Amino acid sequence: MVDYVGIRAIDGLLVHLENLLKDSRVALELGQRGVNASIVLLVAQGLTSYLRGEKARAVEDWETAAEEVRARLLWSERPKD
């Protein structure tokens, strides 16, 4: 595979994104918006895998993330007693 400057730039951005998502302050801010940083990190890792040609791993990460989001959504929409 040819290594293009644009692909390296995207890879660098994704590494930066992963580092930000691992920062507790960022996780706290996301949490205040109802967003789980671990799920976002999993989605970002799936994108990284996909861009590297690791499609099966990307699908696994995205399916896991989708299941987590779905479960949290259903939990938040449950009838309250």
Distance bins in CASP14 RR format, pairs under 12 A and 6 or more apart:
PFRMAT RR
TARGET T0000
AUTHOR 0000-0000-0000
RMODE 2
METHOD distances of the structure
MODEL  1
1 7 0 0 0 0 1 0 0 0 0 0 0
1 8 0 0 0 0 0 1 0 0 0 0 0
1 51 0 0 0 0 0 1 0 0 0 0 0
1 52 0 0 0 0 1 0 0 0 0 0 0
1 53 0 0 0 0 1 0 0 0 0 0 0
2 8 0 0 0 0 0 1 0 0 0 0 0
3 9 0 0 0 0 0 1 0 0 0 0 0
3 10 0 0 0 0 0 1 0 0 0 0 0
3 11 0 0 0 0 1 0 0 0 0 0 0
3 52 0 0 0 0 0 1 0 0 0 0 0
4 10 0 0 0 0 1 0 0 0 0 0 0
4 11 0 0 0 0 0 1 0 0 0 0 0
4 51 0 0 0 0 0 1 0 0 0 0 0
5 11 0 0 0 0 0 1 0 0 0 0 0
5 12 0 0 0 0 0 1 0 0 0 0 0
6 12 0 0 0 0 1 0 0 0 0 0 0
6 13 0 0 0 0 1 0 0 0 0 0 0
6 51 0 0 0 0 0 1 0 0 0 0 0
7 13 0 0 0 0 0 1 0 0 0 0 0
7 14 0 0 0 0 0 1 0 0 0 0 0
7 48 0 0 0 0 0 1 0 0 0 0 0
7 51 1 0 0 1 0 0 0 0 0 0 0
7 52 0 0 0 0 1 0 0 0 0 0 0
7 53 0 0 0 0 0 1 0 0 0 0 0
8 14 0 0 0 0 0 1 0 0 0 0 0
8 15 0 0 0 0 0 1 0 0 0 0 0
8 51 0 0 0 0 0 1 0 0 0 0 0
8 52 0 0 0 0 0 1 0 0 0 0 0
9 15 0 0 0 0 0 1 0 0 0 0 0
9 16 0 0 0 0 0 1 0 0 0 0 0
9 51 0 0 0 0 0 1 0 0 0 0 0
10 16 0 0 0 0 0 1 0 0 0 0 0
10 17 0 0 0 0 0 1 0 0 0 0 0
10 44 0 0 0 0 0 1 0 0 0 0 0
10 47 0 0 0 0 1 0 0 0 0 0 0
10 48 0 0 0 0 1 0 0 0 0 0 0
10 50 0 0 0 0 0 1 0 0 0 0 0
10 51 1 0 0 1 0 0 0 0 0 0 0
10 52 0 0 0 0 0 1 0 0 0 0 0
11 17 0 0 0 0 0 1 0 0 0 0 0
11 18 0 0 0 0 0 1 0 0 0 0 0
11 44 0 0 0 0 0 1 0 0 0 0 0
11 47 0 0 0 0 0 1 0 0 0 0 0
11 48 1 0 0 1 0 0 0 0 0 0 0
11 49 0 0 0 0 0 1 0 0 0 0 0
11 50 0 0 0 0 0 1 0 0 0 0 0
11 51 1 0 0 1 0 0 0 0 0 0 0
11 52 0 0 0 0 1 0 0 0 0 0 0
12 18 0 0 0 0 1 0 0 0 0 0 0
12 19 0 0 0 0 1 0 0 0 0 0 0
12 20 0 0 0 0 0 1 0 0 0 0 0
12 44 0 0 0 0 0 1 0 0 0 0 0
12 48 0 0 0 0 1 0 0 0 0 0 0
12 51 0 0 0 0 0 1 0 0 0 0 0
13 19 0 0 0 0 0 1 0 0 0 0 0
13 20 0 0 0 0 0 1 0 0 0 0 0
13 44 0 0 0 0 1 0 0 0 0 0 0
13 47 0 0 0 0 0 1 0 0 0 0 0
13 48 0 0 0 0 0 1 0 0 0 0 0
13 51 0 0 0 0 0 1 0 0 0 0 0
14 20 0 0 0 0 0 1 0 0 0 0 0
14 21 0 0 0 0 0 1 0 0 0 0 0
14 40 0 0 0 0 0 1 0 0 0 0 0
14 41 0 0 0 0 0 1 0 0 0 0 0
14 43 0 0 0 0 0 1 0 0 0 0 0
14 44 1 0 0 1 0 0 0 0 0 0 0
14 45 0 0 0 0 1 0 0 0 0 0 0
14 46 0 0 0 0 1 0 0 0 0 0 0
14 47 1 0 0 1 0 0 0 0 0 0 0
14 48 1 0 1 0 0 0 0 0 0 0 0
14 49 0 0 0 0 0 1 0 0 0 0 0
14 50 0 0 0 0 0 1 0 0 0 0 0
14 51 1 0 0 1 0 0 0 0 0 0 0
14 52 0 0 0 0 1 0 0 0 0 0 0
15 21 0 0 0 0 0 1 0 0 0 0 0
15 22 0 0 0 0 0 1 0 0 0 0 0
15 41 0 0 0 0 0 1 0 0 0 0 0
15 44 0 0 0 0 1 0 0 0 0 0 0
15 45 0 0 0 0 0 1 0 0 0 0 0
15 47 0 0 0 0 0 1 0 0 0 0 0
15 48 0 0 0 0 1 0 0 0 0 0 0
15 51 0 0 0 0 0 1 0 0 0 0 0
16 22 0 0 0 0 0 1 0 0 0 0 0
16 23 0 0 0 0 0 1 0 0 0 0 0
16 26 0 0 0 0 0 1 0 0 0 0 0
16 44 0 0 0 0 0 1 0 0 0 0 0
16 48 0 0 0 0 0 1 0 0 0 0 0
17 23 0 0 0 0 0 1 0 0 0 0 0
17 26 0 0 0 0 1 0 0 0 0 0 0
17 37 0 0 0 0 0 1 0 0 0 0 0
17 40 0 0 0 0 1 0 0 0 0 0 0
17 41 0 0 0 0 1 0 0 0 0 0 0
17 43 0 0 0 0 1 0 0 0 0 0 0
17 44 1 0 1 0 0 0 0 0 0 0 0
17 45 0 0 0 0 1 0 0 0 0 0 0
17 46 0 0 0 0 0 1 0 0 0 0 0
17 47 0 0 0 0 1 0 0 0 0 0 0
17 48 0 0 0 0 1 0 0 0 0 0 0
18 26 0 0 0 0 0 1 0 0 0 0 0
18 37 0 0 0 0 0 1 0 0 0 0 0
18 38 0 0 0 0 0 1 0 0 0 0 0
18 40 0 0 0 0 1 0 0 0 0 0 0
18 41 1 0 0 1 0 0 0 0 0 0 0
18 42 0 0 0 0 0 1 0 0 0 0 0
18 43 0 0 0 0 0 1 0 0 0 0 0
18 44 1 0 1 0 0 0 0 0 0 0 0
18 45 1 0 0 1 0 0 0 0 0 0 0
18 46 0 0 0 0 0 1 0 0 0 0 0
18 47 0 0 0 0 0 1 0 0 0 0 0
18 48 1 0 0 1 0 0 0 0 0 0 0
19 26 0 0 0 0 1 0 0 0 0 0 0
19 37 0 0 0 0 0 1 0 0 0 0 0
19 41 0 0 0 0 0 1 0 0 0 0 0
19 44 0 0 0 0 0 1 0 0 0 0 0
20 26 1 0 1 0 0 0 0 0 0 0 0
20 27 0 0 0 0 1 0 0 0 0 0 0
20 29 0 0 0 0 0 1 0 0 0 0 0
20 30 0 0 0 0 1 0 0 0 0 0 0
20 37 0 0 0 0 1 0 0 0 0 0 0
20 40 0 0 0 0 1 0 0 0 0 0 0
20 41 0 0 0 0 1 0 0 0 0 0 0
20 44 0 0 0 0 1 0 0 0 0 0 0
21 27 1 0 0 1 0 0 0 0 0 0 0
21 28 0 0 0 0 0 1 0 0 0 0 0
21 29 0 0 0 0 0 1 0 0 0 0 0
21 30 1 0 0 1 0 0 0 0 0 0 0
21 31 0 0 0 0 0 1 0 0 0 0 0
21 35 0 0 0 0 0 1 0 0 0 0 0
21 36 0 0 0 0 0 1 0 0 0 0 0
21 37 1 0 1 0 0 0 0 0 0 0 0
21 38 0 0 0 0 1 0 0 0 0 0 0
21 39 0 0 0 0 1 0 0 0 0 0 0
21 40 1 0 1 0 0 0 0 0 0 0 0
21 41 1 0 1 0 0 0 0 0 0 0 0
21 42 0 0 0 0 1 0 0 0 0 0 0
21 43 0 0 0 0 1 0 0 0 0 0 0
21 44 1 0 0 1 0 0 0 0 0 0 0
21 45 0 0 0 0 1 0 0 0 0 0 0
22 30 0 0 0 0 0 1 0 0 0 0 0
22 37 1 0 0 1 0 0 0 0 0 0 0
22 38 0 0 0 0 1 0 0 0 0 0 0
22 40 0 0 0 0 0 1 0 0 0 0 0
22 41 1 0 0 1 0 0 0 0 0 0 0
22 44 0 0 0 0 0 1 0 0 0 0 0
22 45 0 0 0 0 0 1 0 0 0 0 0
23 29 0 0 0 0 1 0 0 0 0 0 0
23 30 0 0 0 0 0 1 0 0 0 0 0
23 37 0 0 0 0 1 0 0 0 0 0 0
23 41 0 0 0 0 0 1 0 0 0 0 0
24 30 0 0 0 0 0 1 0 0 0 0 0
24 31 0 0 0 0 0 1 0 0 0 0 0
24 37 0 0 0 0 1 0 0 0 0 0 0
25 31 0 0 0 0 0 1 0 0 0 0 0
25 32 0 0 0 0 0 1 0 0 0 0 0
25 37 0 0 0 0 0 1 0 0 0 0 0
26 32 0 0 0 0 0 1 0 0 0 0 0
26 33 0 0 0 0 0 1 0 0 0 0 0
26 35 0 0 0 0 0 1 0 0 0 0 0
26 36 0 0 0 0 0 1 0 0 0 0 0
26 37 1 0 0 1 0 0 0 0 0 0 0
26 38 0 0 0 0 0 1 0 0 0 0 0
26 40 0 0 0 0 1 0 0 0 0 0 0
26 41 0 0 0 0 0 1 0 0 0 0 0
27 33 0 0 0 0 0 1 0 0 0 0 0
27 34 0 0 0 0 0 1 0 0 0 0 0
27 35 0 0 0 0 1 0 0 0 0 0 0
27 36 0 0 0 0 1 0 0 0 0 0 0
27 37 1 1 0 0 0 0 0 0 0 0 0
27 38 0 0 0 0 1 0 0 0 0 0 0
27 39 0 0 0 0 0 1 0 0 0 0 0
27 40 0 0 0 0 1 0 0 0 0 0 0
27 41 0 0 0 0 1 0 0 0 0 0 0
28 34 0 0 0 0 0 1 0 0 0 0 0
28 35 0 0 0 0 0 1 0 0 0 0 0
28 36 0 0 0 0 0 1 0 0 0 0 0
28 37 0 0 0 0 1 0 0 0 0 0 0
29 35 0 0 0 0 1 0 0 0 0 0 0
29 37 0 0 0 0 1 0 0 0 0 0 0
29 40 0 0 0 0 0 1 0 0 0 0 0
30 36 1 0 0 1 0 0 0 0 0 0 0
30 37 1 0 1 0 0 0 0 0 0 0 0
30 38 0 0 0 0 1 0 0 0 0 0 0
30 39 0 0 0 0 1 0 0 0 0 0 0
30 40 1 0 0 1 0 0 0 0 0 0 0
30 41 0 0 0 0 0 1 0 0 0 0 0
31 37 1 0 0 1 0 0 0 0 0 0 0
31 38 0 0 0 0 0 1 0 0 0 0 0
31 39 0 0 0 0 0 1 0 0 0 0 0
31 40 0 0 0 0 0 1 0 0 0 0 0
31 72 0 0 0 0 0 1 0 0 0 0 0
33 40 0 0 0 0 0 1 0 0 0 0 0
34 40 0 0 0 0 0 1 0 0 0 0 0
34 69 0 0 0 0 0 1 0 0 0 0 0
34 72 0 0 0 0 1 0 0 0 0 0 0
34 73 0 0 0 0 0 1 0 0 0 0 0
34 76 0 0 0 0 1 0 0 0 0 0 0
35 41 0 0 0 0 0 1 0 0 0 0 0
35 43 0 0 0 0 0 1 0 0 0 0 0
35 65 0 0 0 0 0 1 0 0 0 0 0
35 68 0 0 0 0 0 1 0 0 0 0 0
35 69 0 0 0 0 1 0 0 0 0 0 0
35 72 0 0 0 0 1 0 0 0 0 0 0
36 42 0 0 0 0 1 0 0 0 0 0 0
36 43 0 0 0 0 0 1 0 0 0 0 0
36 65 0 0 0 0 1 0 0 0 0 0 0
36 68 1 0 0 1 0 0 0 0 0 0 0
36 69 0 0 0 0 1 0 0 0 0 0 0
36 71 0 0 0 0 0 1 0 0 0 0 0
36 72 1 0 0 1 0 0 0 0 0 0 0
36 73 0 0 0 0 0 1 0 0 0 0 0
36 75 0 0 0 0 0 1 0 0 0 0 0
36 76 0 0 0 0 0 1 0 0 0 0 0
37 43 0 0 0 0 0 1 0 0 0 0 0
37 44 0 0 0 0 0 1 0 0 0 0 0
37 65 0 0 0 0 0 1 0 0 0 0 0
37 68 0 0 0 0 0 1 0 0 0 0 0
38 44 0 0 0 0 0 1 0 0 0 0 0
38 45 0 0 0 0 0 1 0 0 0 0 0
38 61 0 0 0 0 0 1 0 0 0 0 0
38 64 0 0 0 0 0 1 0 0 0 0 0
38 65 0 0 0 0 1 0 0 0 0 0 0
38 68 0 0 0 0 1 0 0 0 0 0 0
38 69 0 0 0 0 0 1 0 0 0 0 0
38 72 0 0 0 0 0 1 0 0 0 0 0
39 45 0 0 0 0 0 1 0 0 0 0 0
39 46 0 0 0 0 0 1 0 0 0 0 0
39 61 0 0 0 0 0 1 0 0 0 0 0
39 62 0 0 0 0 0 1 0 0 0 0 0
39 64 0 0 0 0 1 0 0 0 0 0 0
39 65 1 0 1 0 0 0 0 0 0 0 0
39 66 0 0 0 0 1 0 0 0 0 0 0
39 67 0 0 0 0 1 0 0 0 0 0 0
39 68 1 0 1 0 0 0 0 0 0 0 0
39 69 1 0 0 1 0 0 0 0 0 0 0
39 70 0 0 0 0 0 1 0 0 0 0 0
39 71 0 0 0 0 0 1 0 0 0 0 0
39 72 0 0 0 0 1 0 0 0 0 0 0
39 73 0 0 0 0 0 1 0 0 0 0 0
40 46 0 0 0 0 0 1 0 0 0 0 0
40 47 0 0 0 0 0 1 0 0 0 0 0
40 61 0 0 0 0 0 1 0 0 0 0 0
40 65 0 0 0 0 1 0 0 0 0 0 0
40 68 0 0 0 0 0 1 0 0 0 0 0
40 69 0 0 0 0 1 0 0 0 0 0 0
41 47 0 0 0 0 0 1 0 0 0 0 0
41 48 0 0 0 0 0 1 0 0 0 0 0
41 61 0 0 0 0 1 0 0 0 0 0 0
41 64 0 0 0 0 0 1 0 0 0 0 0
41 65 0 0 0 0 1 0 0 0 0 0 0
41 68 0 0 0 0 0 1 0 0 0 0 0
42 48 0 0 0 0 0 1 0 0 0 0 0
42 49 0 0 0 0 0 1 0 0 0 0 0
42 57 0 0 0 0 0 1 0 0 0 0 0
42 58 0 0 0 0 0 1 0 0 0 0 0
42 60 0 0 0 0 1 0 0 0 0 0 0
42 61 1 0 1 0 0 0 0 0 0 0 0
42 62 0 0 0 0 1 0 0 0 0 0 0
42 63 0 0 0 0 0 1 0 0 0 0 0
42 64 1 0 0 1 0 0 0 0 0 0 0
42 65 1 0 1 0 0 0 0 0 0 0 0
42 66 0 0 0 0 1 0 0 0 0 0 0
42 67 0 0 0 0 0 1 0 0 0 0 0
42 68 1 0 0 1 0 0 0 0 0 0 0
42 69 0 0 0 0 0 1 0 0 0 0 0
43 49 0 0 0 0 0 1 0 0 0 0 0
43 50 0 0 0 0 0 1 0 0 0 0 0
43 58 0 0 0 0 1 0 0 0 0 0 0
43 60 0 0 0 0 0 1 0 0 0 0 0
43 61 1 0 0 1 0 0 0 0 0 0 0
43 62 1 0 0 1 0 0 0 0 0 0 0
43 63 0 0 0 0 0 1 0 0 0 0 0
43 64 0 0 0 0 1 0 0 0 0 0 0
43 65 1 0 1 0 0 0 0 0 0 0 0
43 66 0 0 0 0 1 0 0 0 0 0 0
43 68 0 0 0 0 1 0 0 0 0 0 0
43 69 0 0 0 0 1 0 0 0 0 0 0
44 50 0 0 0 0 0 1 0 0 0 0 0
44 51 0 0 0 0 0 1 0 0 0 0 0
44 58 0 0 0 0 0 1 0 0 0 0 0
44 61 0 0 0 0 1 0 0 0 0 0 0
44 62 0 0 0 0 0 1 0 0 0 0 0
44 65 0 0 0 0 1 0 0 0 0 0 0
45 51 0 0 0 0 0 1 0 0 0 0 0
45 52 0 0 0 0 0 1 0 0 0 0 0
45 54 0 0 0 0 0 1 0 0 0 0 0
45 57 0 0 0 0 1 0 0 0 0 0 0
45 58 0 0 0 0 1 0 0 0 0 0 0
45 60 0 0 0 0 0 1 0 0 0 0 0
45 61 1 0 1 0 0 0 0 0 0 0 0
45 62 0 0 0 0 1 0 0 0 0 0 0
45 64 0 0 0 0 0 1 0 0 0 0 0
45 65 0 0 0 0 1 0 0 0 0 0 0
46 52 0 0 0 0 1 0 0 0 0 0 0
46 53 0 0 0 0 0 1 0 0 0 0 0
46 54 0 0 0 0 1 0 0 0 0 0 0
46 55 0 0 0 0 1 0 0 0 0 0 0
46 56 0 0 0 0 0 1 0 0 0 0 0
46 57 1 0 0 1 0 0 0 0 0 0 0
46 58 1 0 1 0 0 0 0 0 0 0 0
46 59 0 0 0 0 1 0 0 0 0 0 0
46 60 0 0 0 0 1 0 0 0 0 0 0
46 61 1 1 0 0 0 0 0 0 0 0 0
46 62 1 0 0 1 0 0 0 0 0 0 0
46 63 0 0 0 0 0 1 0 0 0 0 0
46 64 0 0 0 0 1 0 0 0 0 0 0
46 65 0 0 0 0 1 0 0 0 0 0 0
46 66 0 0 0 0 0 1 0 0 0 0 0
47 53 0 0 0 0 0 1 0 0 0 0 0
47 54 0 0 0 0 0 1 0 0 0 0 0
47 55 0 0 0 0 0 1 0 0 0 0 0
47 57 0 0 0 0 0 1 0 0 0 0 0
47 58 1 0 0 1 0 0 0 0 0 0 0
47 59 0 0 0 0 0 1 0 0 0 0 0
47 61 0 0 0 0 1 0 0 0 0 0 0
47 62 0 0 0 0 1 0 0 0 0 0 0
47 65 0 0 0 0 0 1 0 0 0 0 0
48 54 0 0 0 0 1 0 0 0 0 0 0
48 57 0 0 0 0 1 0 0 0 0 0 0
48 58 0 0 0 0 1 0 0 0 0 0 0
48 61 0 0 0 0 1 0 0 0 0 0 0
48 62 0 0 0 0 0 1 0 0 0 0 0
49 55 1 0 0 1 0 0 0 0 0 0 0
49 56 0 0 0 0 1 0 0 0 0 0 0
49 57 1 0 1 0 0 0 0 0 0 0 0
49 58 1 0 1 0 0 0 0 0 0 0 0
49 59 0 0 0 0 1 0 0 0 0 0 0
49 60 0 0 0 0 1 0 0 0 0 0 0
49 61 1 0 0 1 0 0 0 0 0 0 0
49 62 0 0 0 0 1 0 0 0 0 0 0
50 56 0 0 0 0 1 0 0 0 0 0 0
50 57 0 0 0 0 1 0 0 0 0 0 0
50 58 1 1 0 0 0 0 0 0 0 0 0
50 59 0 0 0 0 1 0 0 0 0 0 0
50 60 0 0 0 0 0 1 0 0 0 0 0
50 61 0 0 0 0 1 0 0 0 0 0 0
50 62 0 0 0 0 1 0 0 0 0 0 0
51 57 0 0 0 0 0 1 0 0 0 0 0
51 58 0 0 0 0 1 0 0 0 0 0 0
52 58 0 0 0 0 1 0 0 0 0 0 0
53 59 0 0 0 0 0 1 0 0 0 0 0
54 60 0 0 0 0 1 0 0 0 0 0 0
54 61 0 0 0 0 1 0 0 0 0 0 0
54 62 0 0 0 0 0 1 0 0 0 0 0
55 61 0 0 0 0 0 1 0 0 0 0 0
55 62 0 0 0 0 0 1 0 0 0 0 0
56 62 0 0 0 0 0 1 0 0 0 0 0
56 63 0 0 0 0 0 1 0 0 0 0 0
57 63 0 0 0 0 0 1 0 0 0 0 0
57 64 0 0 0 0 0 1 0 0 0 0 0
58 64 0 0 0 0 0 1 0 0 0 0 0
58 65 0 0 0 0 0 1 0 0 0 0 0
59 65 0 0 0 0 0 1 0 0 0 0 0
59 66 0 0 0 0 0 1 0 0 0 0 0
60 66 0 0 0 0 0 1 0 0 0 0 0
60 67 0 0 0 0 0 1 0 0 0 0 0
61 67 0 0 0 0 0 1 0 0 0 0 0
61 68 0 0 0 0 0 1 0 0 0 0 0
62 68 0 0 0 0 0 1 0 0 0 0 0
62 69 0 0 0 0 0 1 0 0 0 0 0
63 69 0 0 0 0 0 1 0 0 0 0 0
63 70 0 0 0 0 0 1 0 0 0 0 0
64 70 0 0 0 0 0 1 0 0 0 0 0
64 71 0 0 0 0 0 1 0 0 0 0 0
65 71 0 0 0 0 0 1 0 0 0 0 0
65 72 0 0 0 0 0 1 0 0 0 0 0
66 72 0 0 0 0 0 1 0 0 0 0 0
66 73 0 0 0 0 0 1 0 0 0 0 0
67 73 0 0 0 0 0 1 0 0 0 0 0
67 74 0 0 0 0 0 1 0 0 0 0 0
68 74 0 0 0 0 0 1 0 0 0 0 0
68 75 0 0 0 0 0 1 0 0 0 0 0
69 75 0 0 0 0 0 1 0 0 0 0 0
69 76 0 0 0 0 0 1 0 0 0 0 0
70 76 0 0 0 0 0 1 0 0 0 0 0
70 77 0 0 0 0 0 1 0 0 0 0 0
71 77 0 0 0 0 0 1 0 0 0 0 0
71 78 0 0 0 0 0 1 0 0 0 0 0
72 78 0 0 0 0 0 1 0 0 0 0 0
END
